Structures are given as structure tokens and as C-alpha cells.
Amino acid sequence: MLHERDPELAQVTTALRDARAGRPSLVLITGPLGIGRSALLQRLPAHVADEGARVLRANAAPMEQDFGFGVVRQLLDSLLAGAPRELCERWTHESAGFARMTALADEAGPGPEGPAAHEPALGGLRALLEDVCADGPLLILVDDLQWVDTPSLRCLAYLAKRLRGLPAVLVCALRDGEPRGRNPLVGEIADAATHRLPLGPLSAAATAETIRDHLGEPGHEDFVRACYDTCAGNPLALTSVLQDLAAAGHRPTADRAEAARSARPADLRERLARCVRLQPPAVRDLAAALAVLGDHGDPALAARLAGLDPIGSGAALRALGELGLVADRLPEDRTAGPRPRFAHPAVRDAVHASMTVTERERLHDRAAELLYRTGHSDEQVAAQLMAGGPSRHPWSVGVLRAAADTALRRGAPQAAIRCLRRALLDGSLAGEARARLLIDLAAAERGLDPAACERHISQAIPLLPTAGQRAAAALRLSPAVLDSTSHSAVDLLRQAAAELGPPDALEGAAREVALRLEARLRQCGVADPAELASAVERLHAMGEEPPTATAAERELAAVLLNAAVLTCRLPAADVTGLARRLLEREPVASARVYSALPLTTVALVAADSVDVIGSWLSVEQRLGGRDATVADAFGHLEQAMVLMGRGRPAPAHAHAERALRLADAHWRELGVASTVALVFTALETGDPARSVRILEDASRRRSSCLALTVGVQFLGAAVDAQQGRWAAAVETLMAGGRRLEAAGWRNPVLFPWRPRAAGLYHRLGDLRSALALAEEERLRAEAWGAPVALGRALRLQGTLVEGEAGEALLREAVGVLRGSANELELARTLLTLGRRLQGRAEADGLLREAAALATACEAPWLAERARKGGGGARPKDALTRTERRVVALAGRGLTNTEIAGELGVTSRAIEKHLTNSYRKLAVSGRRELIAALPRLQAVKGG
């Protein structure tokens, strides 16, 4: 698996042939850590096997530097393996004398007597090699020259200068950047080199080949690029990463590119950590400073943190670069010059591993002070404070709070929470100061961890001196998006409200807080019919124009309006008027997320007045952020509701999905509302696979929210109906409807369950129950007054009623829905009326309009049904033989049980065949099926 080293191998082979011809040489292979020097030396014996050379090999190691002649003994021991007895005896004699004379030379010291004393012994070694070379050329390989013991270095230095006359090639590998590489004896050997072979990094092509070698298949372009960028062509880093990925069962596919970028192989980290530990103090200190500062430190800052002057830091940085641990990186501001970065993410881990915990904490604390004194951002200073131990700096709490505020503004509540929790560890905080910090922490937590938010508010309230402050603290609790506030949180709100007193008895800021507390408490009771009734009475008591001048008054009005919408205790026109006033007085892009004001959107959707909120939201979205904060999640959720109100479920679903994704990252409770939106968009689109997926996700949330619970029931009933389980579906729908009625939620726009149940009763042949539900729906719709609700109810009745009466109801439904914002409901009604008028001149025009509207609403399933001209089957939609028999028997008026008896199968099988037939013929029930039979016969005849 040695790639892109053929030129080096060829050069050594050529040198060996030259040695046979009387031209010996010394080849020096250099390169940083992990570049493949050892791998190249391992490959050489096999590569030159045809040259008939004898190979001697030795590997030096840092722990063996005190073992005299260790490397020379490795070379000659490999030589004597299997050698004649005479040669072994001679080597034993020579080595003993060599050792004695070298010891005497060492005692003589550096004077002229010392080197002279080595000559006889070294001459004996060369004579021994001459005898060995008599049979052929000799290839001597020495790996990691920088770790060779001193006596062996003397031997190699002597030999390097006296190779002439020996048919031998000495190949030494030397790691760049190692301090011992500057040993004078190593320098003598390097200066004597005939050939220098610096090894460079692997190319992208060689990286791809290495990936194929290790993982057994070609890598995807993205995966190869990730490996190349991360490992920078270093073979050691690359093979370590690939071995790690292979052990985890990863394949080199595009979706595993990020795994390659983030891999931190343990063996690579340990190898790098050993390298770092062997460096001089200045190099270790600079590496530690770079690891602590990360991407925020320039060379000068790192030098100050390491305690080095410019000259010392420059030398240490060069050493790290030569070792291959650090590479230059150009910052975004090119005028600032290159900044050092670690060559692989594992290097930083290795540097951290080379320090003790105490050393790391002390260095992070010094880094925090250095960044603070040099004017760096609060978030950069806070990151160092949190990585270190408890800080005694008087400014640390202020920095952590400022960093948390910045993180919240950029949509990173998790980072804000970490900063504030770290600030709480400062033991100097007490009383009101500690309470303020607890409140800030609770405000950051309320979206992600409501339980922790509540706990910290409970801890802060006793530390606050006044009732007003305690009430304001209680308002930091996560507001109820729907009705999911915990009982303990409700108790906190009630205690604060009781202590503060009623709003009418207060003035100024205290009154504002009291009004907001009332709004929160009333929203917490949204699933209680008694609380809803009380809220509606409170709204009526405010008169025809409730006060909306202040933010608190608008929040309370929004909650009371929501109660009136759910219960239909206020006509849709009056709801629209009050909602308009709320929006007119509410600043665009205000901090309304953690309040009840978004309920205004629900009210306008229910009142079929989405144009009012649509334009308002468009301005808000332009002024706000983009998919960064909880406000953006709310924006997507509101856009989903508006699109549903306009009859565009497909784009509404996309917005609801974005809202859910952001909600889970910033405010998990908002995820419940987003899931509710997804449930109702799935009900409109009727996609079975999507419905099942949403049901699975909703079941994992385990929320007590009534809207979600009932929505899941409705979606489950839709799935049952799609699979032909009509009886089970209608039973589930009726159960969900009864739960809504019991809670006082009676709005026909927000929860249109009766039309679905009536349609199922019709399919089951129970026309009486279907008509009863249709009549109830019409009465509710007339009382509410929204065009979409009334038009839908009239279409339902027109579908169930035969003859001219039914036709008149459908025409009336079309007229009503032309005044609605929901074009999808109009398209459905036009389709139904067009089918009813089949054969008349106006039918085609109605169907064309229905198809055009359905296409505009991104509802291709409905557009296709309209284009079919009333549900006529095409040859490719032809029924199976069994389905034709079932349809024919149903056309004769037989029930499912009677058809099952006729064909000798179960009723469940008949229900399934009919469901498939309805789908293929694009009809909704038996009546439309019977009407489609003549066309079916025509298709069959054709």
C-alpha cells in the first residue's frame, strides 16, 4: 500500500547498481512525522531483491538511546544470522575490542586523544564489512537516525566518510524537526549524503488509491476530498482514519464524508502525543498555547501565552512545522498574514493529552485573562473560562453573561445556557445578584429545558426583594404554546399573581406584569371548558373595543380572543376586527415569541382572513433573521398556518417541517405545535407514507396537548380509511370529535372532523348518520360565519343529497367559497359540482377551473381527478377481474356482507377491493361508483 514512492525506490535501486560498479553512496530520506519514511525502508528489501544485495537493517528508538552500540549490534546481528562460524568469532572479538577502545575514547573526552582512540576500532568494523561485501553489494538501512545511540552514530559517521571502496549503499531515515536531529554526529552523516530524498505528502489520487486499499472499494469523490483535506496527504493520519472508519463499519460513501472529517483515531493521537512529549519545553509550550487558543490565536498571542519572546516562538513554530504538526492557514483577512493551524484535528487532542488536567486548566485561565486584556470578544473569553477551573477574576461573571446574551441573539441558546451555568459556579454571587443570574439562565432554558427553567425561577423568586420583581421573574417561565404548561409552573404563576394583586388595582409596570400573568394563566386553562367560558366572559366585559394600547393588553386580548375562537362564542367577523387591531398596534418583528400574541394567527386562519396576517408576516420575515432562532421557528409555523388557510397544504408542510427542525434545536415545546401543523397538513395531502411517518414522530413526543392528541387520532383514522378500515376510522374520528366537544373546542375551521366522519358513514352505507353530521356542521358553520367553513358544510350536504336539492346546495357552496381565501376547498367543490352536472354544457368549464385551482394549490392528486372529466377510468387504470366483479355486485345494490357471501370471501377482503376500485376510478363512495359504471364498461369494450 505504498503509493507515489516509485521515484525514491528507483533512486535507491540505481544507487545499489552504482555501488556494484564501485560507486558507493549514502542516501538520506527525510520528512515530517508520519510521511512514510519507515514504510519506504520496509519496502526496499523486496524492491531490490533482484539485485542480489545483502540487507542489514536497524531501527532506532527514543528509549534505547542509552544502549551503547544498539543500532550497530542490530545491523551486525542481522548480518551474522546464519553466517559461518569464523565470521561470528571475528565479530565477537572485534566488537569486544571496539567496546573497550570506545569506552577509553569517551573517558578521554573531546580533546584530540578522544577521536584518535576510536580509529582502530572503527577500522576493524570497516574491515569486517569489506569481508561481507566480497560476495556482493550491501544495503544498510537505518531508520530514525535522530534516535540512534551515540556510539552507533560515531560508527555510522565514520562509515559515511569512508564508503569509498565498499560496494555498499547506506540508507538513513531522518525525521524533520526533531531536536536530536541537530546532533553534530547526525549532521556529519547528513552532510556526507550523496542523495537526499525528501518525502512529500500524498496527492488526491494517491489518497483515493489508499482508500481503495483499506476499505476494499473506490471512495466517493466527496469522501476522498474529505480525507485529503483533513489528512493533508499524510499517510500516517490517512491510514489511521481509514482503519478507524473500517472498524466502525463505514463505507467510503458521500454520506460518510463528515465522519472522515471528524475522525479522531486513538492510535494516531497517542503517536502524536509521544512526539509532543519528546520536544523541548519551548516547543511543547507553544503547541499547548496553540491548542488552547484554537482558531482565535495569532502567532504573537500564542507566543505571549507560552511565555516566549519573538525569537524563541519563531524557532518553536518552525520546529512544529518541520515535525508536520502545524501548517500555515490564511485567515479571511488576508492582510493579517498566515496563521498556524494544526495539520490534523488529532494533533490538538494529542497536545491536550500531553498535559495534565491542572496544566490545562491553568493555561485556559491564563488564556482567558490574555484575551480579556487584549480586547477580544466576550464569547472568546468565555470559552476559555468554561474550559478552565473556577475563576477568581472579578470580571468573569460579567463576561459570561455578556457572552450568553450574544449567543442568544445569534440563535444559540445551548451556548448561552453553558455560559450562565458556568457563571453560577462563582461563589461570590448572593442575594439579588444571584437571582438575576438565575433568571437569565431560566430565560435561556425555557425553550430547551422547561423543567430546568422552572427550577431556576423557583430558586430565584425567594431571593428577590419585591412582589413586582418576583412576578416579573415568574413571567420568564416558558409560555404555553398550546396547553402544555406543567402544574407546578401554573402554581408559580398563580402565587405571583395573587401576591401582586388584580390588574385593575395596579398602575404602570405593575399593571403590565399583572395583565401578562393573567394572560398566561388563562392560556394554561385552554383545555378546560369552564376556563374558556370565563375567558370569553372577560372579553365581553371589556366592551366592543378591548384595550390594546400596551403589549400586556394586547397579549391578554389575544388569549381571550383565542378562547372565543375555539368556542365559537364570537362571530368570525368580530374576531377579524379585533385581530386586525392587535396587529395594527403590534410592532413588526417585535419580541412577541415568548408571549401569547402568535395566537392572533390562529384566530385569523379560523376566521378565513389570512390575507390580513399574510402581509404582516411577510414584512416580519424580511426584518427578522433566517432560520437561526426560535423566532424563525415561529415564523415558519405561522406561515404554515397561513398557507393551510389558503388551501396550499404542500408548501405548508414544508414550512411546518422547518419549524419542527428549528423548534427541536431552540424550543422543544414549540415542536408540539409544529407537529400539530404537520398532522393537519398530512390530513389534507392524504399521503399514506407521510402520514405514517408523522404518526410515528408524534407518538414519540408524549405530549398531553389536546390539539396533538386529537390530531393524531384524526390522522390515524385517515390511515385506516386509506387502508379500507372504514368502521374503525369513523369510530376513531367520532371519539376525537367527542373529546373536542367536551373541552369546548367547537370551531369548524380549525377542527373539520364532521365532514370526514360523514364521508365515512356514507361509504359504510349509513346515510342517516352522514346527513345528521352534515346538518350539525352546517349549523356550526353558519353560526361561526367563515366562508370556508360554510362552503365546506354546504358541499358535504350537496354530496349527500340527491337530485336538484343536492345540486342547489353545491351551487350555493361554490358561491360562498368564491369569497374564501381557501382555493383548495373551492377546487374540491367545483369538481364535485362538475361531476354532478356531467353531460351538461357547464360541466367541462367547472372541471377545468377545478383543475387550474388545484394546480395552483400544488394539489396534483385533485388536479388529475378534475382532468379525468369526472373520474372516468383510463385503460391503464383498469380494474382487476375480481375488482370488476365486486364493483358490478356493488352496482346492483349488494352490501359488503352480501358480496362476501356471493364470492365466498371475507367482508374485509371486499372492503379492500372496493377501496382499490374507488382509488383507481377517483370516486369517493358507492354513489359515484355506480355513476362511473357506464364509463367503466366503455373502457372495457375499448
Buried (B, 14 or more C-beta within 10 A) or exposed (E): EBBBBEEBBEBBBEBBBBBBEEBBBBBBBBBBBBBBBBBBBBBBEEBBEEBEBBBBBBBBBBEBBEBBBBBBBBBBEBBBEEBEEEBBEBBEEBBEEBBEBBBBBBEBEEEEEBBEBBEEBBBBBBEBBBEBBEEEBBBBBBBBBBBBBBBBBBBBBBBBEBBEEBBBBBBBBBBBBBEBBEBEBBEBBBEBBBBEBEBEBBEBEBBBBBBBEBBEEEBBEBBBBBBBBBBBBBBBBBBBBBBBBBEEEBBBBEEBBEBBBEBBBEEBBBBBBBBBBBBEEBBBBBBBBBBBBBEBBBBEBBBBBBBBEEEBBBBBBEBBBBBBBBBEEEEEEEEEEEBBBBBBBBBBBBBBBBBEEEEBBBBBBBBBBBBBEEEBBBBBBBBBBBBBBEBEBEBBBEBBBBBBBBBBEEBBBBBBBBBBBBBBBBEEBEEBEBBBBBBBBBBBBBBBBBEBBBBBBBBBBEBBEEBBBBBBBBBBBBBBBBBBBBEEBBEBBBBBBEBBBEBEEBEEEBBBBBBBBBBBBBBBBBBBBEBBBBBBEBBBEBEEEBEBEBBBBBBBBBBBBBBBBBBBBBBBEBBBBBBBBBBEBBEBBEEBBBBBBBBBBBBBBBBBBBEBBBEBBEEBBEEBBEEBBBBBBBBBBBBBBBBBBBBBBBBBBBBBBBBBBBBBBBBBBBBBBBBBBBBBBBBBBBBEEBBBEBBEBBEEEEBEBBBBBBBBBBBBBBBBBBBBBBBBBBBBBBEBBEBBEEBBBBBBBBBBBBBBBBBBBBBBEBBEBBBBBBBBBBEBBEBBBBBBBBBBBBBBBBBBBEEEEBBEBBBBBBEBBEEBBBBBBBBBBBBBBBBBBBEEEEBBEBBBBBBBBBBBBBBEEBBEBBBBBBBBBEEEBBBEEBBBBBBBBBBEEBBBEBBBEBBEBEBEBBBBBBBBBBEBBBBBBBBBBBBBBEBBEEBEEE
